[in-house]
Amino acid sequence: MAEKKKGKAITIEQIASPIRRPKEQRATLIGLGLNKLRRRSTLEDTPSVRGMIATVRHLVRVVDEA
């Protein structure tokens, strides 16, 4: 089996509520592992994760890029 390379990690925090937002934005937050205010999620820094963050950039904040 091929080994996965460990890349950089990115930590994001939800800073706004998804109430009165489109379903796609709510689903994106859940996909990022967020669903309540002040929750943090650490994910692998990939182009797909960056795209998801860009989609809900008004609801999340990048805390740490390591």
C-alpha positions in Angstrom: 0.0 0.0 0.0 1.1 3.5 -0.7 2.0 5.6 2.3 0.3 8.9 2.7 2.6 11.9 3.0 2.0 14.1 6.0 1.5 17.6 4.8 0.9 20.9 6.4 -2.1 21.3 8.8 -4.5 24.2 9.0 -6.7 25.0 12.1 -9.9 26.9 11.5 -12.4 28.3 14.0 -16.1 29.0 13.4 -16.8 32.7 14.2 -20.4 33.1 12.9 -23.6 31.2 12.9 -24.9 29.5 9.8 -28.5 30.5 10.6 -30.2 32.2 7.5 -27.4 31.0 5.2 -27.8 28.8 2.2 -27.8 25.0 2.6 -24.6 24.7 0.7 -22.8 26.9 3.2 -24.2 24.9 6.2 -23.1 21.6 4.5 -19.6 23.1 3.9 -19.2 23.9 7.6 -20.2 20.3 8.5 -17.7 19.1 5.9 -15.0 21.1 7.6 -16.0 19.6 11.0 -17.6 22.7 12.4 -21.2 23.1 13.6 -21.2 25.4 16.6 -19.6 28.8 17.4 -16.0 28.8 18.6 -15.4 25.2 17.5 -12.0 24.5 16.1 -11.0 21.9 13.5 -7.6 20.9 12.3 -7.4 19.7 8.7 -4.8 18.8 6.2 -3.9 21.8 4.0 -5.1 20.8 0.6 -6.6 22.8 -2.3 -10.0 21.3 -1.7 -10.0 22.3 2.0 -8.8 25.8 0.9 -11.7 26.0 -1.5 -14.1 25.1 1.2 -12.7 27.7 3.5 -13.0 30.3 0.7 -16.7 29.3 0.3 -17.5 30.2 3.9 -14.7 32.7 4.6 -17.2 35.1 6.3 -18.1 32.3 8.8 -14.7 31.0 9.7 -11.3 32.3 10.7 -7.9 30.6 10.1 -6.3 30.2 13.5 -3.0 28.4 12.7 -1.2 27.3 9.6 1.6 24.9 10.5 
